[in-house]
Amino acid sequence: MSGEASKPAILIVGGLGFLGRFLALYLHENNLASEVRIIDKLLPQLAWLTPEFSAACSQDKFVQADASREQSFPRIFDRADGAQFDYVINCGGDSRMSQPDDVYRLRSHALSIALGKEAARRGVHAFIECSTATVYKSDREPAKEDAKIKPWFAFSKWKYQAEEDLRKIPGLNLCILRFPQIYGEYDTGLLSTVICMGRAYMELGKPIPFLKTGSQPMNTVYVKDAARAIWSAAEWRASKGPVASGDPIVFNIVDHNKTTKNDLAEGLKRAFGIDYSFVGTMMTQVVNLNLDEIIDEMNEEGLQVWAELLNEKQIERPGPISPFLERDSIKDGDLLIDGSLFEETTGFTYERPTLGEDWIQPVVESFKRLGWWP
């Protein structure tokens, strides 16, 4: 078999999202696949892709489709040579905060189950489900994969339900990866909100407040390591074939930094020259009694400053980042997980095991390249 033909064909669902695009980039830069197909509901022209992704996420690799709808499957799964994709990677789903249950049920759970059933029917060698570590009950000890489950958010609940239902699909070569906070360039999730808050508080000349204490765990993984972990998981899972009921197929993916909220606060201090304060555990309980009012005040103040900054810098297309804080995002637990099983099972190693002092600055620079940053 020729070199190219012997490489796996890979289908990435949600391939224009934060994690999906970095996976596509990793596959492209390392020439790991014979074919890559990227599925997303969003057109590439609307996905804020920067030049480094132009070849990895090119139009000839892209199919616009809703992967939760069975009528889309021929366009999604069928290949010109009649062969099947070797690996299907699900980076899709809706992880926005404060959405109704129906949104998560349709856009996350239904998507995962529909893809899983089709992947099993077609004999796909590895189906990788990208999930979240916010499914564990907060504990003082790092959560292993069999720790008690108590999802923090509505989207976490539906992600875990998808995990459970995927396990029931006969013949599905499943592997589930639970990620903590994924950070890195072009991130538009919760960390981007806090980074925007840092810029706003820099302008206000005020310390940025945090609930609870600086020692509260907030485990992390760099986005390029997350993409590499997906590839390692797919290679490993494809090599296993059918697995016994006791064999591990669920893995935590986390760096070695043991990141805490203090790391985040210190990162903001270095990036913006601002001070910070933690209200402590007892005061957090008091704050929670008036949480809606406090968040409304913070959002009103932060968004006003943000709008003024955007206007001052004449930024007309500011992108999907802002200091707007969702109420649900405040209800965080201790994100503390043990990732040793994945490393021991697959031999995976992290290229960026620790944060580094200036870990926030590259994210800010990426926003500047997109013309989002004031």
C-alpha positions in Angstrom: 0.0 0.0 0.0 1.4 3.5 -0.9 2.3 5.9 1.8 -0.7 8.2 1.3 -3.2 5.4 0.9 -2.0 3.8 4.2 -2.8 6.9 6.2 -6.2 7.1 7.8 -9.1 9.2 6.4 -10.5 11.5 9.0 -13.8 13.2 9.5 -14.0 16.1 11.9 -17.4 17.3 13.0 -17.4 20.8 14.4 -14.2 21.2 12.5 -14.3 25.0 12.4 -14.6 25.4 16.2 -11.8 26.2 18.5 -10.6 22.7 19.0 -11.6 21.4 15.6 -9.6 23.9 13.6 -6.5 23.2 15.7 -7.0 19.4 15.1 -7.3 20.1 11.3 -4.1 22.2 11.5 -2.2 19.5 13.4 -3.2 16.9 10.8 -2.2 19.2 7.9 1.1 20.3 9.3 2.2 16.7 10.1 0.7 15.2 6.9 -1.1 12.5 9.0 -4.2 11.8 6.9 -4.9 10.5 3.4 -8.1 12.7 3.5 -9.6 15.2 6.0 -13.2 16.3 5.8 -14.4 19.1 7.9 -18.1 19.4 8.8 -19.6 22.5 10.3 -22.9 24.4 10.2 -20.9 27.6 9.8 -19.3 28.6 6.5 -15.5 29.1 6.6 -16.0 32.7 5.5 -17.9 33.3 8.7 -15.7 31.4 11.1 -13.0 34.1 11.6 -10.3 31.8 10.2 -6.8 33.4 10.1 -4.3 32.7 7.4 -2.5 29.8 9.2 -5.7 27.8 9.0 -6.4 28.5 5.3 -4.8 25.3 3.9 -5.9 23.1 6.8 -9.5 24.2 6.6 -9.6 24.9 2.8 -12.9 24.9 0.9 -12.2 21.5 -0.8 -12.1 19.8 2.6 -15.2 21.5 3.9 -18.9 20.3 3.9 -21.5 22.6 5.4 -24.1 20.4 7.1 -26.0 19.8 10.3 -24.5 16.6 11.5 -27.4 15.8 13.8 -29.7 15.3 10.8 -29.7 11.8 9.2 -30.5 13.2 5.8 -27.1 15.0 5.9 -25.2 11.7 6.4 -24.6 10.8 2.7 -22.9 14.2 2.1 -21.1 13.9 5.4 -19.9 10.3 5.3 -19.8 9.2 1.7 -16.4 9.3 0.0 -15.6 9.4 -3.7 -13.8 6.1 -3.7 -16.6 4.4 -1.8 -14.4 3.6 1.2 -15.3 4.7 4.8 -13.6 7.2 7.0 -11.3 5.5 9.5 -11.7 8.0 12.3 -14.7 10.2 13.2 -13.9 13.0 15.6 -16.8 14.8 17.2 -15.7 18.3 18.3 -19.3 19.6 17.9 -22.1 20.4 20.3 -23.2 23.5 22.1 -21.2 24.5 25.2 -22.5 28.0 25.6 -23.8 28.8 29.1 -27.3 29.4 30.1 -29.1 27.8 27.2 -32.4 25.9 27.6 -32.2 22.1 27.9 -33.8 21.6 24.5 -30.8 23.4 22.9 -28.3 21.0 24.5 -30.5 18.0 23.8 -30.7 18.8 20.1 -27.3 20.4 19.4 -25.2 18.2 21.7 -26.8 15.0 22.7 -28.7 14.3 19.5 -25.7 15.2 17.4 -23.4 12.7 19.3 -25.9 9.8 19.2 -26.8 10.3 15.5 -23.1 10.4 14.6 -22.3 7.4 16.9 -25.0 5.2 15.3 -23.9 6.1 11.8 -20.2 5.5 12.6 -21.0 2.1 14.1 -23.1 1.2 11.0 -20.3 2.1 8.7 -17.6 0.2 10.7 -15.5 3.3 11.6 -12.3 2.2 13.3 -12.4 5.0 16.0 -15.1 7.4 17.1 -13.7 10.1 19.4 -16.2 12.0 21.5 -14.8 15.3 22.9 -16.5 15.8 26.3 -15.9 17.9 29.4 -14.4 17.4 32.8 -17.1 19.6 34.3 -19.1 16.3 34.9 -17.3 15.4 38.1 -18.4 16.1 41.6 -16.0 18.6 43.1 -13.5 16.9 45.5 -10.3 17.6 47.2 -8.5 14.9 45.3 -8.0 14.9 41.5 -10.9 13.1 39.9 -10.1 9.9 38.1 -12.3 8.7 35.3 -14.4 6.6 37.6 -15.0 9.4 40.2 -18.5 10.4 41.3 -20.5 12.3 38.6 -22.3 15.6 39.4 -22.4 17.8 36.3 -21.9 21.5 37.1 -23.8 23.0 34.1 -26.7 22.1 31.9 -24.4 21.5 28.9 -22.2 19.2 31.1 -25.3 17.2 32.0 -26.2 16.6 28.4 -22.6 15.8 27.5 -22.5 13.1 30.1 -25.8 11.8 29.0 -24.4 11.5 25.5 -21.4 9.6 26.9 -23.7 7.1 28.6 -25.9 6.6 25.5 -22.9 6.3 23.1 -21.6 3.4 25.3 -24.9 1.5 24.5 -24.4 1.6 20.7 -23.4 -1.9 19.5 -20.2 -2.1 17.5 -19.1 1.5 18.1 -15.4 1.8 18.6 -15.8 4.6 21.1 -13.3 6.7 23.0 -14.4 9.6 25.2 -12.0 12.5 26.1 -12.9 14.8 29.0 -11.2 18.1 28.7 -10.7 20.8 31.4 -10.3 24.5 30.5 -8.7 24.5 27.0 -6.7 27.6 26.5 -4.8 29.1 23.6 -4.9 31.4 20.6 -8.4 32.3 19.2 -10.2 30.9 22.2 -13.7 32.5 22.5 -14.9 30.6 25.6 -15.0 31.4 29.3 -11.3 32.3 29.5 -11.7 34.9 26.7 -14.4 36.5 28.8 -12.1 36.8 31.8 -9.3 38.1 29.6 -11.6 40.8 28.3 -12.6 41.6 31.9 -8.9 42.1 32.6 -8.7 44.7 29.8 -11.8 46.4 31.1 -10.6 46.5 34.7 -7.2 47.9 33.4 -9.2 50.8 31.9 -11.2 51.2 35.0 -8.1 51.2 37.2 -9.6 48.7 39.6 -8.6 45.3 41.0 -10.5 42.5 39.3 -12.5 40.5 41.9 -12.7 36.7 42.0 -15.0 34.5 44.0 -13.7 31.9 46.5 -9.9 31.6 46.9 -6.8 31.6 44.7 -6.1 28.0 45.5 -9.4 26.8 43.8 -8.4 24.3 41.1 -9.0 25.3 37.5 -7.1 22.6 35.5 -6.0 23.4 32.0 -4.7 22.0 28.7 -3.2 23.9 25.8 -5.3 23.7 22.6 -2.5 22.2 20.5 -1.9 19.5 23.1 -5.6 18.9 23.2 -5.5 18.4 19.4 -2.5 16.1 19.7 -4.3 14.1 22.4 -7.3 13.5 20.0 -5.0 12.1 17.4 -3.3 9.9 19.9 -6.6 8.6 21.2 -7.8 7.9 17.6 -4.7 6.0 16.8 -4.9 4.0 20.0 -8.6 3.2 19.7 -8.3 2.1 16.1 -5.5 -0.3 17.1 -7.7 -1.9 19.8 -10.8 -3.0 17.9 -13.6 -4.4 20.1 -12.7 -3.9 23.8 -13.7 -5.9 26.9 -16.3 -4.2 29.2 -13.6 -3.4 31.8 -11.1 -1.8 29.4 -10.7 2.0 29.6 -12.3 4.1 26.9 -12.9 7.3 28.9 -9.8 9.5 29.6 -9.1 12.8 31.3 -6.9 15.1 29.3 -5.0 17.6 31.5 -1.6 19.2 31.6 0.8 19.0 34.6 0.4 22.6 35.7 -2.2 21.9 38.5 -3.6 25.3 37.5 -5.6 27.3 40.0 -7.5 30.6 39.9 -4.4 32.3 41.3 -2.6 31.3 38.1 -5.4 33.0 36.1 -5.2 36.1 38.3 -1.4 36.3 38.1 -1.7 35.9 34.3 -4.1 38.9 34.1 -1.8 40.9 36.4 1.2 40.3 34.1 -0.8 41.0 30.9 -2.6 44.1 32.1 -0.8 45.4 35.1 -3.9 45.1 37.3 -4.3 43.9 40.8 -6.8 41.3 41.9 -8.7 40.2 45.0 -10.3 37.0 46.2 -13.4 37.4 48.4 -12.9 34.1 50.1 -15.1 31.1 50.7 -17.3 32.6 53.5 -17.9 35.9 51.6 -18.6 33.9 48.4 -21.6 32.4 50.2 -22.8 35.9 51.0 -22.2 37.1 47.5 -24.3 34.1 46.1 -27.3 35.5 47.9 -27.2 38.6 45.7 -25.4 37.1 42.7 -27.8 38.3 40.0 -27.5 41.9 41.1 -23.7 41.7 41.4 -23.3 40.2 38.0 -25.6 42.7 36.4 -23.6 45.5 37.9 -20.3 44.0 36.8 -21.7 43.5 33.3 -23.1 47.0 33.0 -19.8 48.5 34.1 -17.6 46.2 32.0 -19.6 46.3 28.8 -19.8 50.1 28.9 -16.0 50.4 29.2 -15.6 47.7 26.4 -18.0 49.6 24.1 -16.0 52.8 24.7 -12.7 51.1 24.0 -14.0 49.5 20.8 -15.3 52.9 19.7 -12.0 54.6 20.6 -10.0 52.1 18.5 -12.6 52.2 15.7 -13.2 48.5 15.8 -16.4 47.9 13.9 -16.4 44.0 13.8 -15.4 43.1 17.4 -16.0 39.4 17.1 -17.5 37.0 19.6 -15.5 38.2 22.6 -16.5 40.6 25.4 -16.4 40.9 29.2 -20.0 39.8 29.5 -20.3 37.3 32.3 -22.9 34.6 32.3 -24.5 33.8 35.7 -23.8 30.0 35.2 -20.1 30.6 34.7 -19.8 31.8 38.3 -21.2 28.5 39.6 -18.0 26.7 39.0 -16.7 23.9 41.1 -13.1 22.6 41.7 -11.9 21.6 38.2 -9.3 19.1 39.5 -8.7 15.9 37.4 -6.1 13.2 37.1 -4.9 12.6 33.6 -2.4 9.8 34.3 -4.5 7.0 32.8 -4.4 8.5 29.3 -0.6 9.0 29.4 0.0 5.5 30.8 -2.4 3.8 28.3 -1.4 5.6 25.1 2.2 6.9 25.9 1.0 10.4 25.2 3.2 13.3 26.4 2.4 17.0 26.7 4.5 19.5 24.7 3.3 22.3 27.0 2.9 20.6 30.4 2.9 24.0 32.3 1.3 27.3 31.6 4.3 29.6 31.4 4.3 33.0 32.9 3.0 34.9 29.9 0.3 32.4 28.8 -2.4 35.1 28.3 -0.4 37.4 26.0 -0.5 35.0 23.0 -4.3 34.9 23.3 -4.4 38.7 23.3 -2.1 38.9 20.3 -4.4 36.4 18.4 -7.4 38.7 19.1 -5.3 41.6 17.7 -4.6 39.7 14.5 -8.3 39.3 14.1 -9.0 43.0 14.7 -11.1 42.2 17.8 -8.9 43.7 20.5 -9.1 47.3 21.7 
